[in-house]
Amino acid sequence: MAATGNVEPAPVKPVLIVLTSHGVKGSTGQPTGFYLGEVTHPMAVLEDAGIPVELASIQGGEPPVDGLDLDDKVNARYWNDAKFREAIRGTPTLASVDPKRYSAILFAGGHGAAWDFPDSPAVQQQARAVWEQGGIVAAVCHGPTALVNVKLSDGTYLVAGKHVAAFTDDEERAVELDTVVPFLLATKLSQRGAIHHPAPNWTANTMVDGRLVTGQNPQSAHGVGEAVRDLVLGAAR
């Protein structure tokens, strides 16, 4: 008879954080990119819980960074870490990663996402693959631009009928980019059948609808990280 004993739990699959590769706000010439705190804050929550995190970007290589606020202690912790900076400099393309390796995919924001996330075949394919294998799909601030064109295998939009949070039309007007971005994100999500829940400008707002996690703005990045952490660890039990 085989010996019995405690069975070691399977290792937790990594979370993949996806970064925009787009570096200019439309025709303005103003620089943009991924918003650093929307990467570092979820990453800190996940890694502190023992969940590995990997990065990818639309074009691969080193994506442009925005929101480089090093007075933010979490930002400074990562930006001054050689391993993190090396990972940022050498991101694989999103199209090249194997979605089966991941427990969750998280689309970080930054205004650049509004230009290269929505129509990216890789975004649509990888988000659908993670969702349909029972994984978690998450996005914060402008990260939900990744979700506006994601259709499932049955032809329905992933966000249809789902409760979501995202950068609001009011916030877009407040930063005077409502006529610069390709579309107003909250409006577009509603057009796709999502149930959008806005909070007052610049207040933390995280929505969890089953395996879909969304956050409104940079202030929501920590809460998105916590929600993804809880779902990943809950699924691993």
N, C-alpha and C positions, 0 to 999 in steps of 0.2 A: 504494500500500500504506500502511496506517495506521502511524503511528510506534509503536514499541514502547518500553516503559520500565517502571519500577517502578509498580505499582498501589498506590495508597494504601489501607490497610485501612479497612474500614467502621468508623464510630464505634461505640463500645461503647454498647449501650442502657443506660439507667439501671436502678438497683435501686430498687424501691419499698418503703419501710419503713412498715408499718401500725401505728397507735397506737390503743389503747383510748380510748373516750370516757366510760367509766364511772368515777365518782369516789367511790363509797362501798362499803365492805366489807359487803355484805349488810345485815343489820338492826343491825349494831353501831354505825353512825353514824361509824365511823372512816374518814378520807379515804384514798383510793388513787388510782390512775391508771396511766399508763405509767411504767415504771421507766427513769429517764433514762439510766443507763449501758448499758441494753440497746438504746438508740438510738445514743448517741454512740460507743460502742466499735466496733460494726460500721461505723458511718458513717466513723470515722477511718481504719479499715483500707481501706475501699473508696475513699474519696476520695484517700487517699495513693497509691493504685494507679492513679489517673486514671479511676475509675469514678464517674459521676455518681450522686447519690442524691436521691430525692424522697420526700416524706412525704405520707401521707393518714391520715385517721382515720374511725371509724365514722360519727360525726355531723357531721364537718367543724368548721371554726373552731378554737378553741384547746382542746385536750384537757387534762384535769387531769394534773399531773405528780406522781410519787412518786419516792422515792430521790434526792432533790435533794442529793447529796453533792458539795459543791464543793471538798472536800479532794482529790477525785479529779481529777487534772490534765486528763484528757480531758473530763470533765464541765465543768470550769471553762472550758476552751478554747472549747467550743461555747456554753455558757450565757452567756458574756460576749461572744459574737459576734452583732452586730446582725442579720446575714443569717439566721443560724440561728433566732434568736428571732422574726424576722418570719415565717419559714417555719412555725414552731410555731403562731404566732397565727392563721395563715390556711390551715390544712390543708384541702384539698378532701375531700369525702366519698369514701369508698372506692368507693361505687357509681358515682361520676361519672367515674372514670378509665378510660382505654382500656388494657386489659391488653396489647395488642399492642405498646405502647411500651416494655415492660419486659423485661429479661433475667431478672429474678428478683423475687420478692415475699418479704419478710421480715416476719414477725409478731413485734413486740417484746412483751415481757411487762410485768409489773406485775399486781398482783392484779385490777385492774379488768377485765382481759381475760377472766377466768373468767366474767364476767357478760354481756358483749356480743359476744364473738367467736363462741362456739359456734353460736348460732342465727341469726347474721346472714346473710341471703341474699347480701349483697354479698361477705362473706368466702368463702362457698362458691362463688359464681360466679367470683370473680376468681382464687381459688386454682386452681380447676379449669381456667380458661382459660389461665393461665400454664403450668400443668403440661402441658396437652394441646397447647400450641404449642411444646413442647420446652424450656420455661424451667425455672428453679430455684425450688423452694419451700423456704423456710427459716423457722425459728421458734426462739425461745429462752425458757427459763424457763416462764412461763405463756403465752407466745405459742403453744405447741402446742395450747392450747384451741381455736385456730382450726381445727385439723385434725380434730377428733373427729367432725365431721359432714360433712366434704367427701367427696362421692361423685363418681366419674368418670362419663363418659358411658355406660359399660357397667354402671353401678349398683353397682360395687364401691367400698369405702372407699379413699381415696388411701393411707392408712397401712397397709392390710392387707398383712401379710407383710413390712413394711419395718422395718428396725432404727432405733430412735429413742431419743432422750434427752429428758427433760422434768423439770420440778420434781417431785421424788419425793413419795410419800406420807409418808415419814419426815420430809422437809423441811417438809411442810405441818403435820405434827404438832408439829415443833420450833418453828414460829412460832405455834402454837396457833390455827390457822385451819382445821383439818381438819373442824370441824363448822360452819364459816361458809361456806366456798366451796360452790358448787352441786354439785360432785362432786370426787373425788380424781382428778387429771389422769392420773397414771401408770396407775392402775387402769382408767380410762375408755379410754385408748389401747390397753391390752391387750385390753379387751373388743371393740374395733374390729378386732382382729387384728394390731395392731402388736407387734413384738418389742422390749420396753422394756429398756434397759440402764442400771441405776442405778449411780452412783458414790457414795462416802461423801459425807455432807452437806457442801455448800459447797465442793466441789472441782470444778475445771473438767472438763467432760465434753461433748465434741462428737461427734455421730455423723453420718457421711456415708453415705447409701445411694443410690447413683446421683445423681439430681438433687434428692434430699431431704436437707436439712441441719437438724439439730436440736441444741439445747444445753440442758443441765439447769438452769442457774441463772445469776444475774448473773455469776458467775466464768467462765462459758462464753461470754459475749458476744463477747469478742475472738476466740476460736477459731471461732465461727460466722461472724464477719466474714471471717476468713482463708479458711475453706472456701468461702464464697460467692464471694469474690474469685478464688480459684483456678479454680472452675468457670466463672465468667463469662469470665475471660481465656482459659481453655482452649477454650471454645466459640467465642471470637472469632478464634482462630488459623486 
